[in-house]
Amino acid sequence: VPRLAALERLLATIREAAGDATFVLACGAPIGPCIGHVDAMRASADTAEHWRPKGPDVWGTRWFFARDETNLPGARNMVRSTMARLFMQGALWINDPDCLILRPDFSLHEAQALATVATLSAGSLIFSDSVEEVDSKRIAILKAMLPPLPHVAQYVNLLAPGIPDTVAIELQPTAGAETVGSWHVVGVFNWTDGSEVVDRSIELPFVAPGAFVTPAEAEVAEWHVFEFWSGTYKRHSSAAGRCPLPGIQPRGCQLLAVRPVRPGRPQLVGSDIHVSCGLEVARWEEFPSAVEITFGVCRAVEAPRLCLSLPGSSRAGRAP
């Protein structure tokens, strides 16, 4: 019996014995034989508190471990494989991008970038750091990721050299907040082994290569662009060309909520409540001179901050 066939039979036996009520996570297993037999699958190598893989500190061998791009533990290898296998999420199983690392081994912007990868993968979210060792700014990253997004990102720039540098998801509002309208959340990354800070840009409206801009999108004159991690906002004119994204830190990112400007209508532009900048809204009701917003994230939120665009204002403003 071929080895893969033997493994497939073994997994089928495990699945039958465990029953459908048991959650089975395959970790480090060959992908093919697991299809149909597991609920979740590790989508990458082990993550680690270092970017590139490390091996024994023996002279003459460091290069061998550092050049590995797929198998050895390292944040770079986790990101690379997770991005390449996003299409499996929800189609074959729940993707497991390994545990989220927020402890101070990474700089804050690196922790935010790794959290963005986990967010856009919409798979399992496992946190194993000691809470006592993680400060409030980093715990806030974890809180903002809950609950996970409802589905995986639909666009991954697999044509980028090395690791995909742009990932995007189109989101729909929750029932009760339909008038909020759909929007995109876009992660733009600077995956580098070095220390260079880069300037990037994106085309608006955001569409995947090969897709067509809808007539409604083509008529949009301006866009709300809210960067979640910094809480900064810009209003971008379609006539100005690509939207600039300056100063992305090495192994950092910008996480953008992008919406068309709707003149004369109140709009949620962003918030610090949830990484989606919109799914936290359980109800949105507009009145002639007011808007009533109800949030629902199944957790306590202290002093949430909102970024709103209101009729008669020339720019979006913050509401405490």
Secondary structure, DSSP 8 states (H G I E B T S, - for coil): --HHHHHHHHHHHHHHHH-TTS--EE-S--HHHHTTT-SEEE-SS---SSSS------TTTHHHHHT--SSSS-HHHHHHHHHHTGGGBTTTBEEE---B--STTS-HHHHHHHHHHHHHHTS---B-S-GGGS-HHHHHHHHHT-S--SS--SEE-TTSSSS--EEEEEE---TT-GGG--EEEEEEE---SS---EEEEE-SS---TT----HHHHT--EEEEEETTTTEEEEEEGGG-SEEEEEE-TT-EEEEEEEE--TTS-EEEEESS-TTSSTTEEEEEEETTEEEEEE--SS--SS--EEEE-TT-SS-EEE-
